[in-house]
Amino acid sequence: MALFSVDPHKCQRDGICVAECPAKIIELADDESFPKPIAGAEELCIHCGHCVTVCPHGALSLEDMKPEDCPPLRRDQLPGPEQCEHFLRSRRSIRNFKEKPVPRETLINLIEIARYGPTGHNLQPVHWLVIEKTEEVKRMGGLVADWMRLMIKEQPKLADLFHLDRVVQAWDQGVDRILRGAPHLIVAHAQKALAPAQAACIIALTYLDLAAPSFGLGTCWAGYFNTAANLYSPMQEDLKLPKGHQCFGAMMIGYPKYPYHRLPLRKEPPISWR
């Protein structure tokens, strides 16, 4: 079967698919011809679907993606500049969570949204690990505290720089400054040998982070956990990630205990122009 097919009754031969193909594997010989793949297109196609979704006539179908299978873009649902700015400025890192579990269906929904984050060469390399049980999240926090104790002993200057002694002291007193009492933890991991893997995981988690408030949820990046997951062998053994995979980011998630009422200020951005 050909890489893609063109409906001759719908195609207007306007060349939009040719112009928008990232891999430049579609050609249009003249105004009387229809778009067709270049030689070797099967090996070069990244299956991004741009050609299918950019055609205003629904004329082009990939072998694994048809226009009727792709939901239409609803421009009336897109935010304007003011709404976008307000939404992004309203995003907060949540460090106090209600003792209320998030339904699994909601977590799945969020991950479904996050998987649409852009990835280099459309590799879509992100894998997900959801620490769903709250007691498991707390146990993971204990492993992070153990790693911090090791850091304080073996790398005191670095530990002092990040005030790990205060975090461990709080943990020992029953105050969780590691995973903040979050009911759940979402981990993004991928094959560490893949060059785009780290960026893909971070972008996907950012999508999840920004989507969470629409479900009434709050999030916070789990930096201590992510560092321990990459440096502390007991944590790595406990996570049981697939061979060759690395944790590239983790997100605490749950229902916020307290709402925010104002937008905080930030430093002016340093900008250079050339």
N, C-alpha and C positions, 0 to 999 in steps of 0.2 A: 504493500500500500504506500502511496506517495506521502511525503511528510505533511503536506496540507492539500486541501482541495478548495476550489473556487466555484461558487455558484454563478454560472454565466448569466442567469436571469437577474441577479442582484448586483453583480460587480459593475461599477461605473468606470473602471480602469482609470481612477484618479491618482494612483500611485502613492496613496497615503501609507499603505502597508509597507511599501518599498522604503519610503523615507523614514518610517518609525522603527523598522527592524533593527535592534541593537547589533546583531551579528552581521547585518548586511548580506543576507542569504536569499533575498527575494529580488527578482528582476522583472522588469516590464519592458519588453523590446520596443513597442510602439503603441500608438493609440488604438490599434486594432487588435492588440494581443491582450491576454489576461496574465496576471501575475503568476510566476512559476518559481520554484526553488532553483538555485544555481547548482552546479555540479558539486557533490559532496556536502550538500546542505544538511543531510541527516546527522553527520558527525559534528557540524558546527552549531546546530540549533540548541539553544539553552532552554527551550520550552517555557519562555516567560509569558507567552500569551499576548504580547503587545499587538501582534498582527490581528488577532481575533477581536480584541477589545477596542482597538482604535478605528476599525472599519465602521463607518456610520451606517452602512447598508447591511451588515451582518452577512457578508458574502464569503468570508474566508473561514475555514475550519481546519484546525490542526487535527491530527489523527487522534489525539487524546484530549482535545478541548474544542467544543463547539459553541458558537455564539449563544444558542438557546440554553446552554448549561451555565452561562455566566450571567449573574444578576445584573440588571441595568443600573447604570450610575444615576442616582437620584440627586440632582444638583440642588434641589430645594432643601435637602438635608445637610448640605455642606455649610459650615460656619463662615461668616464674613470675618474681616480682619479684626474688628472689635471683639467679637465673640471668641475668636481664636486666642487673642492676647489675654482676655480675661480668664479663659479656661486654663491656659498654660501658667499664668501667674498665680492662679488659685491652687495649683498642685502643691501639696505639702508632704513631707516625710512624716509618717505617723509612727509614734513610739509608745502610744498607749492604746491598747486594744480591749474591746469587750470580750468577756469570756463566753463567746458565742461562735460556734463553728460555722464556716461558710459551706453551703451545699456543694457537693462534688460537681453537680451540673454547672454551677456558676464558675467554678475553677476551670472546668473543661471549656466553657464558653470563652473565658478570658484567654486561654491558651490558643483556642481556635482563632481569635482575633490577632494574637501576637504572632502567629505563624505567617502573617502577611507582611511582616517587616522585610525590607529589602535585604537581599544577600548577594554577595559577590558571585557573578557568573550564574546567578539563580541556583546555587547549589542546595539551598535550603538544608543546611547541615545541623540545625539545632535539634537537640533531644531534650526532653523534659523529665525531671524527677520531682514529684510532689511529695513532700513530707506532710502527710495529711493529719496524722494523729498528733494531737497537741503534746502528749507525753513524750512522743518521739522528738518533737521539736525541742522540748526542754532537755532531753537527754543529749541531743546534738549540741546544745548550748554548753552542757557540762564538758563535752569533748573540746570545745573551743576554749573553755576556761583552763583545761589541762594543758592545751598548747600554749596558752599565755603564761602559765606557770613555768613551762619549759623555756620560753623566750626570756622571762625575767631572770632565770638562772644562767642561761647560756649566752644570751645577747642583751645584757642589762642596759646598754646605752640605747639600743633600738627600742627596747621595751619601755624605757623611761621617756623616749621621745613621744610615744603614743599613750603614755600614762596607763599602761596595762595593769600596773599594780592596783590602781584605783578601780578598774573594771573587775579584777579578780576579787578584791576586797568586797565590792558591792555584791558580787555573786555569792560569796561565802556568807553574806548577811541576808541572803534571800531576795536581793534586788537584781533583776535581770537586765543588765545593760548590753547584753550580747545579742539576744534575739527578742528582747523587749516584751516577752510574754506573748508573742504572736501565736495564734492558734495553728497557723500553717506556714510552710516554707516552700517556695518554688525555686528549683535549681535548673539553670540552663547549662547543658554540657554538649560537647561535640568532640570530634576527632582532633586532637591537638596538632596533628601534622598538616591539617588543612589551613592554608594561609588566611582565608576569610572567616575562619570559625569564631575567633574572639569577637570581631566586630559584629558578626551575625547574631551571636548570643546576646550581646549588649543591646543591640537594636531591638531584638525581639522582647527582651525584658523591659525596655523603655516603652514599647508599644503596650505591653501588659500593664506597666506602671501608670500610663496615661489613660488606659481604658478602665482601670479599676474604680475610679470615683463614680462612673456612670452606673455602677452596680451597688453604689453605697459603700464601697470598700476603700480601705486605706492600705498603703504599702510603704516599705522602707528598704532600701538596699542593704543587704547583709554583708557588709565589708569584712568584718571580723571572721564570719563564717567562711567566706570565699577564700580569704587568705589562709586560714587553717586547712581548708579543703585541698589547697595546693602545696602546703608545706609540712603538714603533720600526718605521718604515715598511719597512725591509728584511725584518724578521720577518713583517710582515703580507703582504708580497708573496710571501714564501716559503711561508706557510701556505696561500695560495690558498683562503680561505674563500669561500663563496657571497656574492654582492653583498648588502650590507646586514647581514651577519652579524658578530657580535662574539664573541670568545673570553671566556667568563665563568668559566672555571676549567679547571685541568689537574691531572692526577694521575700521579705516577710510580708504577710498579707492577712487581713482580718477586718472586722468592723471597727472603725475608729471609736474610741471611748468619748472623745471630746471634739466638738465641731470648731472650726476656725471661722472668724468673723471679719477679718481684714486681710488685705494683701500687703505683705511686708516689702520693704524697700531693698534694693540691691545696689551695688556699686555701679558707677557708670562704666560701660564697656570700653576698653581700650581698642581703638580702631585705627588701622593704618590703611592709607589709600595709595594706589599706584596707577 
